[in-house]
Amino acid sequence: MAGASVVLVALAALCWGLSGGIGGMLMAAGWNPFLVSFFRGAIGLLCVLAWLVLRPGGSGLAKPWLWFWAIIAGLGVAGNFAFYFVSIAEGSVAVAATLMYSAPAIVYGVSFAFGLEKPTAFKLAAIALVMAGIVLLTQVYETTPGGITPVGVGAGLLAGLSYAVFIFGFKYAAPHGSPQSVLSIAFTVVALVLIWPGGIDRALAAVDAPDFPLFVILGILGAGLSFVLYVIGLKHAAPTMASMVALVEPITASLFGVLVLNESLAAPQLVGMALILVTVTALGVQSGAERK
């Protein structure tokens, strides 16, 4: 069971990585990040609603606390989707995915600053390495930057922090109902929040556009199927293993950007990416070991 769970988490991360590339393709075709994010959430909603219809038992939909925490989770997902695609639009898939992945180290830094967690030498060193990696990855030291913009850097980090909000909301919603109920409410929130900046007229136009099949694939892979696989897989996967398997997402997104979207990364950026991925994975493994 544990081995199958790891495979499910890996498949979810693979789907998320591919969704970044597909979103990049849609934005390159002229669709705005918020509209792309809306369709990712709306089509994902149809998928999880189907799961809820097939498995309605123990839904918990009559419990107010389920709704409260699921709405928090939905706001986190909406922020994650929107900020991630804004970061891609302002830079590249590879940089945006890696910045999003660096968020756990930033969360530690904020926790230390507000006295919410006691700093250790290991965690402080990890934060320093991640910050160095971000500097190299985003090339903020360049006098004439031609890559990701400051907006893109901020959006990439906010995408990761928003995902942390989703995890927080989902964790507290789970005891009150089924995962499919939580995700159904969460994705409803995503669709409602993002339809306004995405634009109703543009959404209707997208349905009749030749690119619409890509929107459908994005929603299925990037929200519906991936979140279902992730939730089921996490039930039995060890936190340490899940942290390492999560590397599949930024690596897949980066390869998609380079091989399909013709993006390129300079040598210092590759070093920065490696610093971030290795360090954040080590943080995840260490955190999982501490919880045992």
Buried (B, 14 or more C-beta within 10 A) or exposed (E): EEEEBBBBBBBBBBBBBBBBBBBBBBBEEEBBBBBBBBBBBBBBBBBBBBBBEEEEEEBBBEBEEBBBBBBBBBBBBBBBBBBBBBBBBBBBBBBBBBBBBBBBBBBBBEBBEEEEBEBEEEBEEBBEBBBBBBBBBBBEEEEEEEBBBEEBBBBBBBBBBBBBBBEBBBEBBBEBBBBBBBBBBBBBBBBBBBBEEBBEEBBEEBEEBEBEEBBEBBBBBBBBBBBBBBBBBBEBBBBBBBBBBBBBBBBBBBBBBBEBBEBEBEEBBBBBBBBBBBBBBBBBBBBBEEEE
